[in-house]
C-alpha cells in the first residue's frame, strides 16, 4: 500500500482545474472532457482509499516528510474516506449533468471553479490540522463564489454579495478562534491538541471553551443552523440548481467539522449547546419545505431540515446516535443533490426560469373518469402527464 495515494484527491482536481483554463475559448469540449475525466479518476481513487480505511487505525501522510505537528499532515480514516466517496460521486454526476445540459457554456470558468471546489472539499475532509482546515475552507469558498454567480442575473448577484459577506465574517471568527487555541495549546494539529487541551490549567480552560464555541459557531454557520441559517435559502435558491446540488455537500463540511473538533475541546459536553439549535433548525427547515411556493425554495429548506436532523443525532455524541448519523449522512446528501437536479430538469422542461409550484390540469383523473384511455395516451405521447 502506497500512502502517497492519499494526496491524489487533492492533486487530481488541482491539475484538472488548471488544465481546463487552457481550453476556455477554443475547443472547450476538451476542458469539459478533462473535468469529467478528473471526476472519474477521483471516484476510482476514493473507492480505493475507502478500501484502505477499513483498518482500525487512521493512515497519516506527512507532506514533504515534515513531522507533525510542524508539517502538513493528511489523515485518512473511515469517515474521511466516506466523505471523499460522496464528493466524488456528486462531482461526477454534476459535471456530466452540467456538460449535457449546457450549463457549463453559460460562463467561461465553470469547470475550473468546479474542480477547485472539489479540491477544497477533499482537503477539508483529509486535513489533520486546524489551520489547513481553514485554508481548504477558503479554497472551497472562493470557488463557490464564482459558481454561485455562474449564469449571471441580478438575483444571483444580490445573493452572492450576501453570501460573501456572511462567509467573510465566518472566516474572521475562524482565525480568531485559531489564534486563541494556538496561544493556549501551542499547536493546531488535531491529534496533538486533543491531548494538550485535556491538560490545560484551570485558569485557561474557560478561554479554551470560548475559542471552541467560536469554532462551533463558524461550523454552525456553514451548516446553516438556527439562528445562522438565514443566508442559505436565498443563496441556494438563487444559484443554478446543478450548482446548488454540489453545494448540498458544503453544509456537510460544517457537520463533519463539528464531529472532528467539538469533542477535542469540550469532551463529553460537546453537544449540550448544539442540540437545541439543531432541533429548532429541523422544525424550521421542514416547515419551510411545506410552506414553500417555489421548487428552488422547497429544495433549499429541505436541505436545511435534513442537515439539522443529521446534526441532532451528532449532537448527542453517543455511539449509537453517531452510527445512525453516519448512516443517514450519505442518504441525505445524495437525496438533497438529486432534488436540486430534479428541479433543474423541471425548469428545463418548462423552458423558462420559473420554478413556482403551480396546479396543473389532472389529465389522469379526467381520463380515468371518462374511461377515455385513448385521450390519456395522447397526453402521454405529448409529454403532458
N, C-alpha and C positions, 0 to 999 in steps of 0.2 A: 504494500500500500504506500503510495507516494503522497505524503501530507501536503505537498505543494499544490495539489489539485484544489485545495480549499480556496486558493486565490482566483481560480478560474471564474467564479460568478462575479468577480469584480473586473477582471481583465476583458472578458468577452464583451460586455456592454460598453466598456470604455473604448476599446478599439473599434467596435461596430459604430458607436456614436460618432467617433472621429471620421471613420471611413465614409459614412453616409454624407458627410459635408462635402466630399469631393464630387458628388453627383447631384447637386442641388438644381442646377439649371439645365443640364444636358444628361440624357439617359437616366432620368430619375428612377426608372424601374430597377436599375442596378442598386441604388440606395435602398429601395424597398426590399429587394432580394437579400441584401446584406442584413437588414434589420430582422427579417423573418428567419434567415439562416442563423443569426445570433440567438434568436429566441428558441429555435430548435436545439441548438448546441447547449444553451443554458438549461433547457429542460432535461437533456440527457445527463449533463453534469450533476444537476440537482438530485436526480434519482440515484446516481452513483453515490453521492455524498449521503443520501438518506440511508442507503445500504450500509455505508461505513458507520453511521451513527447509532447502530444497534448495540454497540458496546456500552458497558456501564459507565465508563469514564469519558469525559469530553476530550476531543482532539484539539490541541492548541498548535498554532503555527506562528512563529515569530518572523515577521518580515525583516529582511536584512540580517537575520540571526542575532538581533538585539534582544537581550533577555528582558523578561518582564520584571518590574513594572516600567522600565525605561523605554522599551521599544513598542511598536505597534503589533498587537497580538490579535490574531483571528481565532475564534473558538467555535468549534462545531460540536453540537450535541443534537439530541433528537428534536428538540423544539426549534432550534435554528434551522435544521435540515428540513423540517416540515414547512417552515415559512419560506425557505428557498424554493421548494417544490410548488407551493401555492403561487408565489410570484412568477415562476417560470410558466406555469400553466396559463395564468391570466395574461402574461406578456405575449405568449404565442397566439392565444385566441384573439386578443385585441389588436395585435399587429396585423394579423390576417384580415380581421374584420375591417380595420381602417383602410387597408390596401384595396380590398374588394369593393368597398362602398365609396371609395374616392375621398374619404376624409383626409387622408394624408396629402391630397393635392390642393387643399384649401389654404395651405401655408407652406413656406419653404423648408421649415426646420422640424417638421413633426417627428420624423424617425430619429433624428439626432436627440431631440429633447426626450423622446420616449426611451431611448437607450440609456441616457444619463439618469432618468428617473429609476430605471431598473438597477443601475449602479448604486444609487443612493439607498434604495430599499435593501438590496443584498448586503451592502456594507453595514447598514443598521442592524441587520439580523446576525451578522457574523462577528462584529467587533466585540472585543473583551475589555474595552477601555471607554470610560465615560466621555473623555474629550473627543475621541474619534466617533463616538455616537453622535455628538454634537456636529462634527464635521459632515458626517453622512446625512444627518438631518438637513443640513444646509444644502447639500448637493441635491437631494430629492425635492426640497422646497423650491430651489431656484428653477429646476426643470419643470416643476408643477406650475410655476407662474406662467411660463411660456405655453404649456399645454392648456391651461385654463383659458388663455386668450386666443387659442388656435381657432380660426374661423372668423374672428373679429366680431364686431357688433357692440353697440353701446351697453347692452345688458351685461355682457361678459367683461367689458372694461370696468364698469361700476363694481361688479362682484370681485374682479381681480384686484382692484385697489384696496378694497376692504380686506380681502384675503391676505394681501401683502402686509398691511398694517398689523393685523392680528398676529401673523407669524413673526414679524419683527419684534413685537412685544414679547412673544413667547421665547424667541431666541435670546433676547436680553436677559430675561429671568433665568434661562438655562445657564448662561455664562455666570451670572451672579451666584447661582447655586453651586456651580463647579468651583468657583473661586473659594467659596466658604468651605466646601468639603476638602479641597486640596490643602487649604490652610490648616484644617483640623487634623487630617489624617496623613498628609504628606504623599498621597498617591491618588490616582484616578483609575487605576486598574481595578476592575470589579472584584476579582477574587481576593486581591490584596486588601481592598477596602473592607470587605466582609469581616476579615479578622481584626483589622485595626479599629473599625468603628465599635466593635464589641468591647474593646479595651480602653476607650476614651474615658478620661476622668469625669467625675460627676458634673463639674462645672462646665464642661464642653458639650455634654450630651444634649442640652437644650438647644444650643446653636446648631448642632448636627441635625436635630429633628426639624428645626426651622428650614435648613437647607434642603432636607429631604422633602418637606412639604412644598417648597418651591418647585422641586423636580417633579413631584406628583402633579402639581398644578399645570406644569408645562405638558406632561403626558396626557392629562385630562383634557387639555385644550386640543391636543392632536386627536384624541378620541371623541371629542365633542360631547363631553359630559356636562350636565347641568351644574352651574349656570354659564358654562363656557361653550355652549352649543350653538349660539345664535348665528355664527358665521357659516355653518355647514349647509343648511337647507338652501340658502340663496346661492352659495358658491357652486354646489354640486348641481343644482337645477339650472344654473346659467351655463355650465360647461357643456361641451359636446358630450352626448350620452356615452360614447365609446371612451372618452377621456374620464368621465365620471366612473365608468366601470373599473378603470385602473386605480382611480382614487379610492375605491372601496377597500383596498388593502392598506391604504395610508392610515386609516383610522385604527387598523390592527397594529400598526407600528406603535401607537400610543399604548395599546393594551399589552403588547409584547414588552415594552419598556417598563411598564408597571410590574409585570411578573418578574422581570430581571432585577429591578433596582429597589423596589419598596421593601422587600424582606431584608436586604443588606443593611438598611438603616433603621427600620422600625421593628424588625424581628416578628414576633407573633402578633403584634398590634398593627400590622401593616394595613389591614383592611378596615379598621374601625371607622376611619373618616371617609373611606371610599364607597362603602356600601350604601349609605343614604343617597348620595349623589347618583349612583348607578341606578337605584330603584326609581328615583324621581325621573331620571332621563328616559328610562324604559317606558314609563307611563306616558310621558310627553311624546316620545317618538311614535308609539303606536297609536296614540290619539291623533297626532298629526297625520299619520298614514290614513286613518279612517276619514278624517275631515278634508283631505286634500282634494282639490278640484283640478289638478294638473298632474299628468303622469310623471313629470320630472320631480315635482314636489313629493308625490307619493313614494317614489323610489328613494329620495333623499331622506325622508322621515322614516322609511322602513330601515334604512341603513343605520340611522341614529338609534332606533329601538333595538335592533339586533345586536349592535355593538354594546349597548348598555346591558342587554341580557347576558352577553359574554362576560362583561366586567362585574356583573352581580355575582356570578359564580366565582370569578377570580378573587373578588374582594373578601370572600370567606377564608381564603388561604388555608383550605382544608384539603387533604389528599384526594378525597372522593369528589369534592366540588371542583378541584383543579382538573381532575381527569375528565369530568363532564364538560368543563370549559374547553379543554383542548380537543375533545371530540366534536364539540359544536363549532369550534373556530373555522375549520376548512369549509364546513357546510354553509355557514352564514356568509363567509367571504365570497364563495363561488355563487351562491344564490343572489347576493346583492349585485355582483357584477353582471350576472345574466339578466337581472331585472332591468338594469340600465341599458343593456344591449337590446332587450326586447322593446323597450321604449324607443330606441333608435330605429328599429325596424318598423314600428307602428308609425312614427313620424315620416319615414321614407315612403311608406305605403300611402299615407295621406298626401304626399307630395308637397308638404309645407312644414314650417317650423312649429305649427300649432300642436301642443301636447295636452290640450284641455280634455278632461273626461266628460264626454257628452253622450246622451242617449241616442241610440240608433234604432231603426225600424226592426222589429222582431220577425225577421223573414222566416225563421224556422217555425215559430209559433203560428204565424199566419198560414203557412203552407200545411202544417200538420192539422190545423183545424179544418181546412178546406179539402184535405186529402189530395191536394194538387201537387203531387211529387214531381211532375214534370216541370212545374214552375219553380220548385225548390232546386231541381237540377240546373235550371237556367241561372239561378242566383249563384249556385256553387261554381258553375263554369265561368261566371263573370267575376268571381272572387269577392262576392258581397257577403258571404256567410263565413 
